[in-house]
Amino acid sequence: MAEASDVNAASGCEEKGPEGSSPESVPPDTSISRMKLLDTTVDTFLQKLIAAGSYQRFTDCYKRFYQLQPEVTRRIYDKFVTQLQTSIREEISDIKVEGNLEAVLNALDAIVEEGRDRTEPAWRPSGIPEKDLRSVTVPCLLRQRDALQRRLQRLEAENRQLADAVLAGRQQVQELQLQGQARWQTWQALHRGRKELVAVLREPE
């Protein structure tokens, strides 16, 4: 048992209980990314987990086997701890990938940084529901009204263009009709002149 205590102390895993270790303290004015904070939290959790399941407690649970095979017991414990840490880290990595946590947390950090640059006070409810509702809905309705007005103006401009095109088409049709009538009249005049010329040529001398 003395050997277990010496090995445990040398490895830095002396039994402190679940609250024996704590993450490095961060000054309140120092900003840390949420991704880094998550990694630190996982590391702290693993440290507390290993501290809670220390080698001393492991040998207490398997005392007879430890007395017979202390070196094998140590190797089993080290392998168990390594596999446990690896398994937990792999699970956390899968959760990060499936939930796209890195992008989400970085976006949240960016939002917080943008908020620090704002000088105007944040919105707070006034305590009057009608006033708060108007303060939220009126700007939205005004934006919708402006969007509808812009759309109406575009439609009116398109209608004017279409009306101008229709009017121009009608004018072209009228011009073609007039040209057709003029050509018809010209043809009739030529036809009558031809008939008169033929009649004159056929008259006996």
CYANA upper distance limits for C-alpha pairs under 8 A (distance plus 0.5 A):
  1 MET  CA      5 SER  CA      6.97
  1 MET  CA     67 GLN  CA      8.42
  2 ALA  CA      6 ASP  CA      6.78
  3 GLU  CA      7 VAL  CA      6.64
  4 ALA  CA      8 ASN  CA      6.42
  4 ALA  CA     55 TYR  CA      7.93
  4 ALA  CA     56 GLN  CA      7.13
  4 ALA  CA     59 THR  CA      8.22
  5 SER  CA      9 ALA  CA      6.57
  5 SER  CA     56 GLN  CA      7.34
  6 ASP  CA     10 ALA  CA      6.62
  7 VAL  CA     11 SER  CA      6.72
  8 ASN  CA     12 GLY  CA      6.97
  8 ASN  CA     13 CYS  CA      6.07
  8 ASN  CA     14 GLU  CA      6.11
  8 ASN  CA     54 SER  CA      8.42
  8 ASN  CA     55 TYR  CA      6.76
  8 ASN  CA     56 GLN  CA      7.51
  9 ALA  CA     13 CYS  CA      6.70
  9 ALA  CA     14 GLU  CA      5.87
 13 CYS  CA     50 ILE  CA      8.05
 13 CYS  CA     51 ALA  CA      6.59
 13 CYS  CA     54 SER  CA      6.87
 13 CYS  CA     55 TYR  CA      7.98
 14 GLU  CA     51 ALA  CA      7.58
 14 GLU  CA     54 SER  CA      7.37
 14 GLU  CA     56 GLN  CA      8.31
 15 GLU  CA     20 GLY  CA      8.30
 15 GLU  CA     51 ALA  CA      6.25
 15 GLU  CA     52 ALA  CA      7.40
 15 GLU  CA     54 SER  CA      6.30
 15 GLU  CA     56 GLN  CA      7.63
 16 LYS  CA     20 GLY  CA      4.85
 16 LYS  CA     21 SER  CA      8.08
 16 LYS  CA     51 ALA  CA      6.60
 16 LYS  CA     52 ALA  CA      7.65
 17 GLY  CA     48 LYS  CA      7.82
 17 GLY  CA     51 ALA  CA      6.41
 17 GLY  CA     52 ALA  CA      5.39
 18 PRO  CA     48 LYS  CA      5.46
 18 PRO  CA     49 LEU  CA      7.13
 18 PRO  CA     51 ALA  CA      6.84
 18 PRO  CA     52 ALA  CA      5.57
 19 GLU  CA     48 LYS  CA      6.97
 20 GLY  CA     48 LYS  CA      7.27
 20 GLY  CA     51 ALA  CA      7.58
 21 SER  CA     44 THR  CA      7.84
 21 SER  CA     47 GLN  CA      7.27
 21 SER  CA     48 LYS  CA      6.67
 21 SER  CA     51 ALA  CA      8.47
 22 SER  CA     44 THR  CA      6.93
 23 PRO  CA     40 THR  CA      7.54
 23 PRO  CA     41 THR  CA      8.13
 23 PRO  CA     44 THR  CA      6.35
 26 VAL  CA     30 THR  CA      7.20
 32 ILE  CA     36 LYS  CA      7.22
 32 ILE  CA     37 LEU  CA      7.23
 33 SER  CA     37 LEU  CA      6.69
 33 SER  CA    105 LEU  CA      8.40
 33 SER  CA    106 ASN  CA      7.85
 33 SER  CA    109 ASP  CA      7.06
 34 ARG  CA     38 LEU  CA      6.53
 34 ARG  CA    105 LEU  CA      6.33
 34 ARG  CA    106 ASN  CA      7.70
 34 ARG  CA    109 ASP  CA      7.44
 35 MET  CA     39 ASP  CA      6.84
 35 MET  CA    101 LEU  CA      8.42
 35 MET  CA    102 GLU  CA      6.77
 35 MET  CA    105 LEU  CA      6.67
 35 MET  CA    106 ASN  CA      7.71
 36 LYS  CA     40 THR  CA      6.61
 37 LEU  CA     41 THR  CA      6.56
 38 LEU  CA     42 VAL  CA      6.75
 39 ASP  CA     43 ASP  CA      6.73
 40 THR  CA     44 THR  CA      6.58
 41 THR  CA     45 PHE  CA      6.56
 42 VAL  CA     46 LEU  CA      6.71
 43 ASP  CA     47 GLN  CA      6.70
 44 THR  CA     48 LYS  CA      6.70
 45 PHE  CA     49 LEU  CA      6.50
 46 LEU  CA     50 ILE  CA      6.56
 46 LEU  CA     85 GLN  CA      7.37
 47 GLN  CA     51 ALA  CA      6.55
 48 LYS  CA     52 ALA  CA      6.49
 49 LEU  CA     53 GLY  CA      6.74
 50 ILE  CA     54 SER  CA      6.32
 50 ILE  CA     81 VAL  CA      7.75
 53 GLY  CA     57 ARG  CA      6.74
 53 GLY  CA     58 PHE  CA      7.25
 54 SER  CA     58 PHE  CA      6.78
 55 TYR  CA     59 THR  CA      6.63
 55 TYR  CA     74 ARG  CA      8.39
 55 TYR  CA     77 TYR  CA      7.48
 56 GLN  CA     60 ASP  CA      6.71
 57 ARG  CA     61 CYS  CA      6.80
 58 PHE  CA     62 TYR  CA      6.98
 58 PHE  CA     77 TYR  CA      7.92
 59 THR  CA     63 LYS  CA      5.73
 59 THR  CA     66 TYR  CA      6.56
 59 THR  CA     73 THR  CA      8.13
 62 TYR  CA     66 TYR  CA      6.56
 63 LYS  CA     67 GLN  CA      6.65
 64 ARG  CA     68 LEU  CA      6.93
 65 PHE  CA     69 GLN  CA      6.37
 65 PHE  CA     70 PRO  CA      7.99
 65 PHE  CA     73 THR  CA      7.80
 66 TYR  CA     70 PRO  CA      5.09
 66 TYR  CA     72 VAL  CA      8.44
 66 TYR  CA     73 THR  CA      6.19
 69 GLN  CA     73 THR  CA      6.54
 70 PRO  CA     74 ARG  CA      6.74
 71 GLU  CA     75 ARG  CA      6.84
 72 VAL  CA     76 ILE  CA      6.60
 73 THR  CA     77 TYR  CA      6.65
 74 ARG  CA     78 ASP  CA      6.63
 75 ARG  CA     79 LYS  CA      6.59
 76 ILE  CA     80 PHE  CA      6.51
 77 TYR  CA     81 VAL  CA      6.63
 78 ASP  CA     82 THR  CA      6.61
 79 LYS  CA     83 GLN  CA      6.55
 80 PHE  CA     84 LEU  CA      6.51
 81 VAL  CA     85 GLN  CA      6.65
 82 THR  CA     86 THR  CA      6.63
 83 GLN  CA     87 SER  CA      6.45
 84 LEU  CA     88 ILE  CA      6.71
 85 GLN  CA     89 ARG  CA      6.63
 86 THR  CA     90 GLU  CA      6.58
 87 SER  CA     91 GLU  CA      6.72
 88 ILE  CA     92 ILE  CA      6.71
 89 ARG  CA     93 SER  CA      6.60
 90 GLU  CA     94 ASP  CA      6.69
 91 GLU  CA     95 ILE  CA      6.77
 92 ILE  CA     96 LYS  CA      6.72
 93 SER  CA     97 VAL  CA      6.79
 94 ASP  CA     98 GLU  CA      6.53
 95 ILE  CA     99 GLY  CA      6.37
 95 ILE  CA    101 LEU  CA      8.31
 96 LYS  CA    100 ASN  CA      6.11
 96 LYS  CA    101 LEU  CA      5.37
 96 LYS  CA    102 GLU  CA      7.20
 97 VAL  CA    101 LEU  CA      7.25
 97 VAL  CA    102 GLU  CA      8.48
100 ASN  CA    104 VAL  CA      6.81
101 LEU  CA    105 LEU  CA      6.30
102 GLU  CA    106 ASN  CA      6.52
103 ALA  CA    107 ALA  CA      6.54
104 VAL  CA    108 LEU  CA      6.71
105 LEU  CA    109 ASP  CA      6.68
106 ASN  CA    110 ALA  CA      6.75
107 ALA  CA    111 ILE  CA      6.77
108 LEU  CA    112 VAL  CA      6.76
109 ASP  CA    113 GLU  CA      6.68
110 ALA  CA    114 GLU  CA      6.67
111 ILE  CA    115 GLY  CA      6.71
112 VAL  CA    116 ARG  CA      6.95
113 GLU  CA    117 ASP  CA      7.51
114 GLU  CA    118 ARG  CA      7.56
125 PRO  CA    132 ASP  CA      6.74
126 SER  CA    131 LYS  CA      7.98
126 SER  CA    132 ASP  CA      7.03
127 GLY  CA    132 ASP  CA      8.13
128 ILE  CA    132 ASP  CA      6.70
129 PRO  CA    133 LEU  CA      6.44
130 GLU  CA    134 ARG  CA      6.66
131 LYS  CA    135 SER  CA      6.62
132 ASP  CA    136 VAL  CA      6.93
133 LEU  CA    137 THR  CA      6.44
134 ARG  CA    138 VAL  CA      5.77
135 SER  CA    139 PRO  CA      7.44
136 VAL  CA    140 CYS  CA      7.39
137 THR  CA    141 LEU  CA      6.55
138 VAL  CA    142 LEU  CA      6.52
139 PRO  CA    143 ARG  CA      6.66
140 CYS  CA    144 GLN  CA      6.75
141 LEU  CA    145 ARG  CA      6.55
142 LEU  CA    146 ASP  CA      6.63
143 ARG  CA    147 ALA  CA      6.62
144 GLN  CA    148 LEU  CA      6.60
145 ARG  CA    149 GLN  CA      6.57
146 ASP  CA    150 ARG  CA      6.66
147 ALA  CA    151 ARG  CA      6.68
148 LEU  CA    152 LEU  CA      6.49
149 GLN  CA    153 GLN  CA      6.60
150 ARG  CA    154 ARG  CA      6.76
151 ARG  CA    155 LEU  CA      6.70
152 LEU  CA    156 GLU  CA      6.55
153 GLN  CA    157 ALA  CA      6.60
154 ARG  CA    158 GLU  CA      6.66
155 LEU  CA    159 ASN  CA      6.55
156 GLU  CA    160 ARG  CA      6.64
157 ALA  CA    161 GLN  CA      6.75
158 GLU  CA    162 LEU  CA      6.67
159 ASN  CA    163 ALA  CA      6.51
160 ARG  CA    164 ASP  CA      6.55
161 GLN  CA    165 ALA  CA      6.62
162 LEU  CA    166 VAL  CA      6.62
163 ALA  CA    167 LEU  CA      6.57
164 ASP  CA    168 ALA  CA      6.54
165 ALA  CA    169 GLY  CA      6.59
166 VAL  CA    170 ARG  CA      6.67
167 LEU  CA    171 GLN  CA      6.68
168 ALA  CA    172 GLN  CA      6.70
169 GLY  CA    173 VAL  CA      6.68
170 ARG  CA    174 GLN  CA      6.65
171 GLN  CA    175 GLU  CA      6.59
172 GLN  CA    176 LEU  CA      6.59
173 VAL  CA    177 GLN  CA      6.60
174 GLN  CA    178 LEU  CA      6.64
175 GLU  CA    179 GLN  CA      6.56
176 LEU  CA    180 GLY  CA      6.47
177 GLN  CA    181 GLN  CA      6.61
178 LEU  CA    182 ALA  CA      6.55
179 GLN  CA    183 ARG  CA      6.60
180 GLY  CA    184 TRP  CA      6.55
181 GLN  CA    185 GLN  CA      6.56
182 ALA  CA    186 THR  CA      6.55
183 ARG  CA    187 TRP  CA      6.48
184 TRP  CA    188 GLN  CA      6.59
185 GLN  CA    189 ALA  CA      6.61
186 THR  CA    190 LEU  CA      6.69
187 TRP  CA    191 HIS  CA      6.49
188 GLN  CA    192 ARG  CA      6.61
189 ALA  CA    193 GLY  CA      6.61
190 LEU  CA    194 ARG  CA      6.54
191 HIS  CA    195 LYS  CA      6.74
192 ARG  CA    196 GLU  CA      6.65
193 GLY  CA    197 LEU  CA      6.53
194 ARG  CA    198 VAL  CA      6.57
195 LYS  CA    199 ALA  CA      6.58
196 GLU  CA    200 VAL  CA      6.61
197 LEU  CA    201 LEU  CA      6.71
198 VAL  CA    202 ARG  CA      6.75
199 ALA  CA    203 GLU  CA      6.94
